[in-house]
Amino acid sequence: MSANDATLGGAAINGSFLAEGLVDELSFLVAPALEVRRGSDHVVEFGEEGLAGKIELSLIASEPLSYGAVHLRYKAVRPG
């Protein structure tokens, strides 16, 4: 992490920051496990309308890790 990196928390905060164009990049670690309980947490949430048309994701990198996990990095871009 550099001095310009931030770790955000909470789906609603994440969605609001994305909608306002305050996020440059998203980083996800995907592990071979399933979370299927009712009411499972979301990574991003933004009201009833969602983020369609407000933000687009462009894959920067995909790195396979041990135990079948994958590190995905996306650039967050405002359309138009």
Biopython code that builds the backbone (N, CA, C, O; Angstrom):
import numpy as np
from Bio.PDB.StructureBuilder import StructureBuilder

atoms = [
    (1, "MET", "N", (0.831, -1.182, 0.000)),
    (1, "MET", "CA", (0.000, 0.000, 0.000)),
    (1, "MET", "C", (0.874, 1.243, 0.000)),
    (1, "MET", "O", (1.884, 1.303, 0.701)),
    (2, "SER", "N", (0.485, 2.222, -0.780)),
    (2, "SER", "CA", (1.196, 3.500, -0.786)),
    (2, "SER", "C", (0.405, 4.514, 0.038)),
    (2, "SER", "O", (-0.678, 4.213, 0.539)),
    (3, "ALA", "N", (0.950, 5.699, 0.169)),
    (3, "ALA", "CA", (0.281, 6.761, 0.930)),
    (3, "ALA", "C", (-1.037, 7.171, 0.294)),
    (3, "ALA", "O", (-1.878, 7.769, 0.965)),
    (4, "ASN", "N", (-1.241, 6.864, -0.992)),
    (4, "ASN", "CA", (-2.475, 7.238, -1.693)),
    (4, "ASN", "C", (-3.520, 6.137, -1.686)),
    (4, "ASN", "O", (-4.615, 6.331, -2.212)),
    (5, "ASP", "N", (-3.210, 4.984, -1.103)),
    (5, "ASP", "CA", (-4.145, 3.862, -1.045)),
    (5, "ASP", "C", (-5.070, 4.011, 0.148)),
    (5, "ASP", "O", (-4.704, 4.591, 1.170)),
    (6, "ALA", "N", (-6.277, 3.477, 0.000)),
    (6, "ALA", "CA", (-7.222, 3.469, 1.111)),
    (6, "ALA", "C", (-7.971, 2.153, 1.108)),
    (6, "ALA", "O", (-8.278, 1.598, 0.054)),
    (7, "THR", "N", (-8.255, 1.673, 2.278)),
    (7, "THR", "CA", (-9.099, 0.495, 2.409)),
    (7, "THR", "C", (-10.460, 0.994, 2.856)),
    (7, "THR", "O", (-10.590, 1.605, 3.917)),
    (8, "LEU", "N", (-11.470, 0.731, 2.047)),
    (8, "LEU", "CA", (-12.813, 1.198, 2.355)),
    (8, "LEU", "C", (-13.592, 0.074, 3.010)),
    (8, "LEU", "O", (-13.261, -1.099, 2.836)),
    (9, "GLY", "N", (-14.616, 0.421, 3.753)),
    (9, "GLY", "CA", (-15.413, -0.601, 4.397)),
    (9, "GLY", "C", (-16.879, -0.270, 4.324)),
    (9, "GLY", "O", (-17.274, 0.888, 4.457)),
    (10, "GLY", "N", (-17.677, -1.276, 4.117)),
    (10, "GLY", "CA", (-19.114, -1.109, 4.052)),
    (10, "GLY", "C", (-19.591, -0.912, 2.632)),
    (10, "GLY", "O", (-19.097, -0.047, 1.909)),
    (11, "ALA", "N", (-20.554, -1.720, 2.240)),
    (11, "ALA", "CA", (-21.054, -1.711, 0.865)),
    (11, "ALA", "C", (-21.608, -0.350, 0.446)),
    (11, "ALA", "O", (-21.384, 0.082, -0.685)),
    (12, "ALA", "N", (-22.328, 0.332, 1.342)),
    (12, "ALA", "CA", (-22.924, 1.626, 0.999)),
    (12, "ALA", "C", (-21.847, 2.698, 0.809)),
    (12, "ALA", "O", (-21.935, 3.501, -0.120)),
    (13, "ILE", "N", (-20.839, 2.718, 1.671)),
    (13, "ILE", "CA", (-19.728, 3.680, 1.534)),
    (13, "ILE", "C", (-18.990, 3.412, 0.223)),
    (13, "ILE", "O", (-18.700, 4.340, -0.532)),
    (14, "ASN", "N", (-18.691, 2.148, -0.042)),
    (14, "ASN", "CA", (-18.002, 1.784, -1.282)),
    (14, "ASN", "C", (-18.792, 2.254, -2.499)),
    (14, "ASN", "O", (-18.221, 2.832, -3.424)),
    (15, "GLY", "N", (-20.098, 2.013, -2.505)),
    (15, "GLY", "CA", (-20.947, 2.436, -3.620)),
    (15, "GLY", "C", (-20.979, 3.939, -3.794)),
    (15, "GLY", "O", (-20.930, 4.429, -4.922)),
    (16, "SER", "N", (-21.061, 4.678, -2.706)),
    (16, "SER", "CA", (-21.093, 6.141, -2.770)),
    (16, "SER", "C", (-19.788, 6.700, -3.321)),
    (16, "SER", "O", (-19.801, 7.600, -4.161)),
    (17, "PHE", "N", (-18.665, 6.171, -2.853)),
    (17, "PHE", "CA", (-17.366, 6.633, -3.349)),
    (17, "PHE", "C", (-17.202, 6.320, -4.827)),
    (17, "PHE", "O", (-16.688, 7.149, -5.579)),
    (18, "LEU", "N", (-17.630, 5.138, -5.256)),
    (18, "LEU", "CA", (-17.560, 4.778, -6.684)),
    (18, "LEU", "C", (-18.434, 5.713, -7.515)),
    (18, "LEU", "O", (-17.997, 6.205, -8.555)),
    (19, "ALA", "N", (-19.653, 5.960, -7.072)),
    (19, "ALA", "CA", (-20.584, 6.817, -7.808)),
    (19, "ALA", "C", (-20.052, 8.239, -7.971)),
    (19, "ALA", "O", (-20.324, 8.891, -8.979)),
    (20, "GLU", "N", (-19.294, 8.722, -6.985)),
    (20, "GLU", "CA", (-18.740, 10.078, -7.036)),
    (20, "GLU", "C", (-17.407, 10.152, -7.778)),
    (20, "GLU", "O", (-16.835, 11.233, -7.914)),
    (21, "GLY", "N", (-16.906, 9.010, -8.260)),
    (21, "GLY", "CA", (-15.643, 8.999, -8.986)),
    (21, "GLY", "C", (-14.423, 9.120, -8.094)),
    (21, "GLY", "O", (-13.367, 9.559, -8.550)),
    (22, "LEU", "N", (-14.547, 8.741, -6.835)),
    (22, "LEU", "CA", (-13.452, 8.873, -5.883)),
    (22, "LEU", "C", (-12.579, 7.624, -5.773)),
    (22, "LEU", "O", (-11.626, 7.600, -4.994)),
    (23, "VAL", "N", (-12.898, 6.592, -6.544)),
    (23, "VAL", "CA", (-12.138, 5.341, -6.511)),
    (23, "VAL", "C", (-11.466, 5.142, -7.863)),
    (23, "VAL", "O", (-12.126, 5.184, -8.902)),
    (24, "ASP", "N", (-10.155, 4.928, -7.849)),
    (24, "ASP", "CA", (-9.394, 4.698, -9.087)),
    (24, "ASP", "C", (-9.277, 3.216, -9.425)),
    (24, "ASP", "O", (-9.258, 2.847, -10.599)),
    (25, "GLU", "N", (-9.198, 2.368, -8.406)),
    (25, "GLU", "CA", (-8.931, 0.955, -8.636)),
    (25, "GLU", "C", (-9.604, 0.105, -7.563)),
    (25, "GLU", "O", (-9.685, 0.495, -6.398)),
    (26, "LEU", "N", (-10.087, -1.067, -7.985)),
    (26, "LEU", "CA", (-10.642, -2.059, -7.064)),
    (26, "LEU", "C", (-9.764, -3.296, -7.109)),
    (26, "LEU", "O", (-9.303, -3.696, -8.178)),
    (27, "SER", "N", (-9.534, -3.897, -5.963)),
    (27, "SER", "CA", (-8.720, -5.097, -5.857)),
    (27, "SER", "C", (-9.524, -6.147, -5.109)),
    (27, "SER", "O", (-10.011, -5.894, -4.007)),
    (28, "PHE", "N", (-9.666, -7.340, -5.712)),
    (28, "PHE", "CA", (-10.428, -8.421, -5.106)),
    (28, "PHE", "C", (-9.573, -9.671, -4.992)),
    (28, "PHE", "O", (-8.820, -10.001, -5.907)),
    (29, "LEU", "N", (-9.688, -10.352, -3.891)),
    (29, "LEU", "CA", (-9.116, -11.678, -3.741)),
    (29, "LEU", "C", (-10.276, -12.656, -3.767)),
    (29, "LEU", "O", (-11.167, -12.602, -2.918)),
    (30, "VAL", "N", (-10.259, -13.550, -4.747)),
    (30, "VAL", "CA", (-11.324, -14.533, -4.897)),
    (30, "VAL", "C", (-10.774, -15.876, -4.448)),
    (30, "VAL", "O", (-9.790, -16.370, -4.998)),
    (31, "ALA", "N", (-11.409, -16.459, -3.455)),
    (31, "ALA", "CA", (-10.969, -17.740, -2.904)),
    (31, "ALA", "C", (-11.986, -18.827, -3.257)),
    (31, "ALA", "O", (-13.171, -18.545, -3.435)),
    (32, "PRO", "N", (-11.518, -20.061, -3.355)),
    (32, "PRO", "CA", (-12.429, -21.165, -3.696)),
    (32, "PRO", "C", (-13.280, -21.586, -2.494)),
    (32, "PRO", "O", (-13.121, -22.682, -1.955)),
    (33, "ALA", "N", (-14.175, -20.700, -2.093)),
    (33, "ALA", "CA", (-15.100, -20.962, -0.988)),
    (33, "ALA", "C", (-16.413, -20.260, -1.303)),
    (33, "ALA", "O", (-16.422, -19.246, -2.001)),
    (34, "LEU", "N", (-17.507, -20.786, -0.801)),
    (34, "LEU", "CA", (-18.817, -20.193, -1.069)),
    (34, "LEU", "C", (-19.422, -19.625, 0.203)),
    (34, "LEU", "O", (-19.398, -20.267, 1.253)),
    (35, "GLU", "N", (-19.959, -18.429, 0.105)),
    (35, "GLU", "CA", (-20.708, -17.793, 1.188)),
    (35, "GLU", "C", (-22.148, -17.727, 0.703)),
    (35, "GLU", "O", (-22.491, -16.876, -0.117)),
    (36, "VAL", "N", (-22.974, -18.605, 1.196)),
    (36, "VAL", "CA", (-24.323, -18.707, 0.630)),
    (36, "VAL", "C", (-25.424, -18.506, 1.673)),
    (36, "VAL", "O", (-26.578, -18.866, 1.441)),
    (37, "ARG", "N", (-25.068, -17.938, 2.802)),
    (37, "ARG", "CA", (-26.093, -17.681, 3.810)),
    (37, "ARG", "C", (-26.975, -16.508, 3.397)),
    (37, "ARG", "O", (-26.517, -15.583, 2.726)),
    (38, "ARG", "N", (-28.211, -16.550, 3.792)),
    (38, "ARG", "CA", (-29.120, -15.447, 3.539)),
    (38, "ARG", "C", (-28.587, -14.189, 4.214)),
    (38, "ARG", "O", (-28.133, -14.243, 5.357)),
    (39, "GLY", "N", (-28.637, -13.066, 3.522)),
    (39, "GLY", "CA", (-28.171, -11.807, 4.077)),
    (39, "GLY", "C", (-26.663, -11.654, 4.048)),
    (39, "GLY", "O", (-26.110, -10.836, 4.784)),
    (40, "SER", "N", (-25.986, -12.432, 3.207)),
    (40, "SER", "CA", (-24.527, -12.309, 3.105)),
    (40, "SER", "C", (-24.159, -10.889, 2.710)),
    (40, "SER", "O", (-24.903, -10.218, 1.994)),
    (41, "ASP", "N", (-23.013, -10.441, 3.179)),
    (41, "ASP", "CA", (-22.552, -9.081, 2.896)),
    (41, "ASP", "C", (-22.282, -8.871, 1.418)),
    (41, "ASP", "O", (-21.933, -9.802, 0.693)),
    (42, "HIS", "N", (-22.450, -7.636, 0.988)),
    (42, "HIS", "CA", (-22.125, -7.213, -0.370)),
    (42, "HIS", "C", (-20.865, -6.359, -0.323)),
    (42, "HIS", "O", (-20.570, -5.733, 0.695)),
    (43, "VAL", "N", (-20.135, -6.338, -1.412)),
    (43, "VAL", "CA", (-18.942, -5.504, -1.496)),
    (43, "VAL", "C", (-19.332, -4.075, -1.826)),
    (43, "VAL", "O", (-18.777, -3.126, -1.272)),
    (44, "VAL", "N", (-20.303, -3.926, -2.746)),
    (44, "VAL", "CA", (-20.748, -2.601, -3.181)),
    (44, "VAL", "C", (-22.267, -2.583, -3.226)),
    (44, "VAL", "O", (-22.900, -3.541, -3.669)),
    (45, "GLU", "N", (-22.841, -1.483, -2.763)),
    (45, "GLU", "CA", (-24.291, -1.281, -2.798)),
    (45, "GLU", "C", (-24.535, 0.194, -3.073)),
    (45, "GLU", "O", (-23.870, 1.057, -2.500)),
    (46, "PHE", "N", (-25.504, 0.487, -3.966)),
    (46, "PHE", "CA", (-25.816, 1.886, -4.246)),
    (46, "PHE", "C", (-27.292, 2.045, -4.571)),
    (46, "PHE", "O", (-27.676, 2.102, -5.739)),
    (47, "GLY", "N", (-28.104, 2.115, -3.545)),
    (47, "GLY", "CA", (-29.532, 2.377, -3.682)),
    (47, "GLY", "C", (-30.247, 1.462, -4.652)),
    (47, "GLY", "O", (-29.730, 0.416, -5.043)),
    (48, "GLU", "N", (-31.431, 1.868, -5.028)),
    (48, "GLU", "CA", (-32.269, 1.078, -5.936)),
    (48, "GLU", "C", (-31.752, 1.094, -7.370)),
    (48, "GLU", "O", (-31.916, 0.114, -8.096)),
    (49, "GLU", "N", (-31.127, 2.199, -7.785)),
    (49, "GLU", "CA", (-30.696, 2.341, -9.182)),
    (49, "GLU", "C", (-29.357, 1.674, -9.477)),
    (49, "GLU", "O", (-29.029, 1.454, -10.643)),
    (50, "GLY", "N", (-28.576, 1.348, -8.449)),
    (50, "GLY", "CA", (-27.271, 0.719, -8.664)),
    (50, "GLY", "C", (-26.275, 1.675, -9.312)),
    (50, "GLY", "O", (-26.485, 2.888, -9.330)),
    (51, "LEU", "N", (-25.201, 1.123, -9.839)),
    (51, "LEU", "CA", (-24.138, 1.940, -10.429)),
    (51, "LEU", "C", (-24.098, 1.875, -11.952)),
    (51, "LEU", "O", (-23.175, 2.413, -12.563)),
    (52, "ALA", "N", (-25.074, 1.231, -12.575)),
    (52, "ALA", "CA", (-25.109, 1.150, -14.045)),
    (52, "ALA", "C", (-25.083, 2.548, -14.642)),
    (52, "ALA", "O", (-25.885, 3.405, -14.272)),
    (53, "GLY", "N", (-24.154, 2.776, -15.571)),
    (53, "GLY", "CA", (-24.019, 4.072, -16.216)),
    (53, "GLY", "C", (-23.200, 5.081, -15.432)),
    (53, "GLY", "O", (-22.897, 6.158, -15.944)),
    (54, "LYS", "N", (-22.835, 4.752, -14.196)),
    (54, "LYS", "CA", (-22.053, 5.671, -13.360)),
    (54, "LYS", "C", (-20.584, 5.277, -13.310)),
    (54, "LYS", "O", (-19.714, 6.135, -13.157)),
    (55, "ILE", "N", (-20.303, 3.984, -13.437)),
    (55, "ILE", "CA", (-18.933, 3.482, -13.324)),
    (55, "ILE", "C", (-18.771, 2.220, -14.167)),
    (55, "ILE", "O", (-19.684, 1.400, -14.260)),
    (56, "GLU", "N", (-17.611, 2.078, -14.772)),
    (56, "GLU", "CA", (-17.285, 0.863, -15.522)),
    (56, "GLU", "C", (-15.972, 0.324, -14.977)),
    (56, "GLU", "O", (-15.113, 1.090, -14.540)),
    (57, "LEU", "N", (-15.817, -0.989, -15.003)),
    (57, "LEU", "CA", (-14.592, -1.619, -14.534)),
    (57, "LEU", "C", (-13.826, -2.199, -15.712)),
    (57, "LEU", "O", (-14.403, -2.836, -16.593)),
    (58, "SER", "N", (-12.517, -1.968, -15.714)),
    (58, "SER", "CA", (-11.638, -2.475, -16.759)),
    (58, "SER", "C", (-10.550, -3.309, -16.080)),
    (58, "SER", "O", (-9.837, -2.803, -15.213)),
    (59, "LEU", "N", (-10.416, -4.581, -16.467)),
    (59, "LEU", "CA", (-9.457, -5.477, -15.840)),
    (59, "LEU", "C", (-8.030, -4.997, -16.083)),
    (59, "LEU", "O", (-7.627, -4.782, -17.226)),
    (60, "ILE", "N", (-7.268, -4.830, -15.002)),
    (60, "ILE", "CA", (-5.866, -4.438, -15.070)),
    (60, "ILE", "C", (-4.978, -5.676, -14.999)),
    (60, "ILE", "O", (-4.039, -5.828, -15.781)),
    (61, "ALA", "N", (-5.289, -6.562, -14.046)),
    (61, "ALA", "CA", (-4.444, -7.733, -13.843)),
    (61, "ALA", "C", (-5.232, -8.859, -13.196)),
    (61, "ALA", "O", (-6.194, -8.634, -12.463)),
    (62, "SER", "N", (-4.797, -10.069, -13.489)),
    (62, "SER", "CA", (-5.341, -11.281, -12.894)),
    (62, "SER", "C", (-4.158, -12.158, -12.510)),
    (62, "SER", "O", (-3.398, -12.591, -13.376)),
    (63, "GLU", "N", (-3.998, -12.421, -11.214)),
    (63, "GLU", "CA", (-2.841, -13.172, -10.732)),
    (63, "GLU", "C", (-3.288, -14.411, -9.962)),
    (63, "GLU", "O", (-3.887, -14.292, -8.893)),
    (64, "PRO", "N", (-3.004, -15.598, -10.496)),
    (64, "PRO", "CA", (-3.321, -16.819, -9.748)),
    (64, "PRO", "C", (-2.457, -16.904, -8.480)),
    (64, "PRO", "O", (-1.263, -16.604, -8.511)),
    (65, "LEU", "N", (-3.068, -17.309, -7.384)),
    (65, "LEU", "CA", (-2.370, -17.457, -6.113)),
    (65, "LEU", "C", (-2.455, -18.914, -5.652)),
    (65, "LEU", "O", (-3.084, -19.743, -6.310)),
    (66, "SER", "N", (-1.833, -19.211, -4.544)),
    (66, "SER", "CA", (-1.874, -20.583, -4.041)),
    (66, "SER", "C", (-3.288, -20.974, -3.606)),
    (66, "SER", "O", (-4.133, -20.114, -3.360)),
    (67, "TYR", "N", (-3.526, -22.260, -3.517)),
    (67, "TYR", "CA", (-4.801, -22.833, -3.070)),
    (67, "TYR", "C", (-5.984, -22.462, -3.958)),
    (67, "TYR", "O", (-7.129, -22.495, -3.508)),
    (68, "GLY", "N", (-5.719, -22.110, -5.210)),
    (68, "GLY", "CA", (-6.791, -21.813, -6.148)),
    (68, "GLY", "C", (-7.354, -20.410, -6.068)),
    (68, "GLY", "O", (-8.319, -20.100, -6.766)),
    (69, "ALA", "N", (-6.785, -19.558, -5.246)),
    (69, "ALA", "CA", (-7.257, -18.172, -5.140)),
    (69, "ALA", "C", (-6.730, -17.353, -6.324)),
    (69, "ALA", "O", (-5.742, -17.724, -6.959)),
    (70, "VAL", "N", (-7.407, -16.232, -6.610)),
    (70, "VAL", "CA", (-7.015, -15.334, -7.696)),
    (70, "VAL", "C", (-7.102, -13.895, -7.188)),
    (70, "VAL", "O", (-8.063, -13.525, -6.513)),
    (71, "HIS", "N", (-6.090, -13.086, -7.516)),
    (71, "HIS", "CA", (-6.113, -11.654, -7.191)),
    (71, "HIS", "C", (-6.498, -10.911, -8.469)),
    (71, "HIS", "O", (-5.787, -10.981, -9.472)),
    (72, "LEU", "N", (-7.617, -10.205, -8.427)),
    (72, "LEU", "CA", (-8.120, -9.441, -9.568)),
    (72, "LEU", "C", (-8.003, -7.948, -9.271)),
    (72, "LEU", "O", (-8.370, -7.500, -8.185)),
    (73, "ARG", "N", (-7.492, -7.176, -10.235)),
    (73, "ARG", "CA", (-7.399, -5.733, -10.111)),
    (73, "ARG", "C", (-8.143, -5.082, -11.267)),
    (73, "ARG", "O", (-7.929, -5.424, -12.430)),
    (74, "TYR", "N", (-9.027, -4.132, -10.930)),
    (74, "TYR", "CA", (-9.818, -3.431, -11.934)),
    (74, "TYR", "C", (-9.612, -1.930, -11.817)),
    (74, "TYR", "O", (-9.540, -1.391, -10.712)),
    (75, "LYS", "N", (-9.518, -1.259, -12.950)),
    (75, "LYS", "CA", (-9.535, 0.203, -12.989)),
    (75, "LYS", "C", (-10.992, 0.640, -12.989)),
    (75, "LYS", "O", (-11.799, 0.100, -13.746)),
    (76, "ALA", "N", (-11.339, 1.607, -12.152)),
    (76, "ALA", "CA", (-12.687, 2.157, -12.109)),
    (76, "ALA", "C", (-12.719, 3.402, -13.003)),
    (76, "ALA", "O", (-11.947, 4.338, -12.793)),
    (77, "VAL", "N", (-13.606, 3.412, -13.992)),
    (77, "VAL", "CA", (-13.661, 4.482, -14.976)),
    (77, "VAL", "C", (-15.081, 5.053, -15.047)),
    (77, "VAL", "O", (-16.057, 4.306, -15.119)),
    (78, "ARG", "N", (-15.181, 6.367, -15.028)),
    (78, "ARG", "CA", (-16.491, 7.006, -15.243)),
    (78, "ARG", "C", (-16.746, 7.088, -16.732)),
    (78, "ARG", "O", (-15.916, 7.623, -17.466)),
    (79, "PRO", "N", (-17.884, 6.566, -17.205)),
    (79, "PRO", "CA", (-18.177, 6.607, -18.641)),
    (79, "PRO", "C", (-18.347, 8.031, -19.159)),
    (79, "PRO", "O", (-18.735, 8.949, -18.435)),
    (80, "GLY", "N", (-18.034, 8.172, -20.456)),
    (80, "GLY", "CA", (-18.262, 9.457, -21.106)),
    (80, "GLY", "C", (-17.147, 10.357, -20.905)),
    (80, "GLY", "O", (-17.173, 11.489, -21.388)),
]
sb = StructureBuilder()
sb.init_structure("model")
sb.init_model(0)
sb.init_chain("A")
sb.init_seg("    ")
for serial, (resi, resn, name, xyz) in enumerate(atoms, 1):
    if name == "N":
        sb.init_residue(resn, " ", resi, " ")
    sb.init_atom(name, np.array(xyz, "f"), 0.0, 1.0, " ", f" {name:<3s}", serial, name[0])
structure = sb.get_structure()
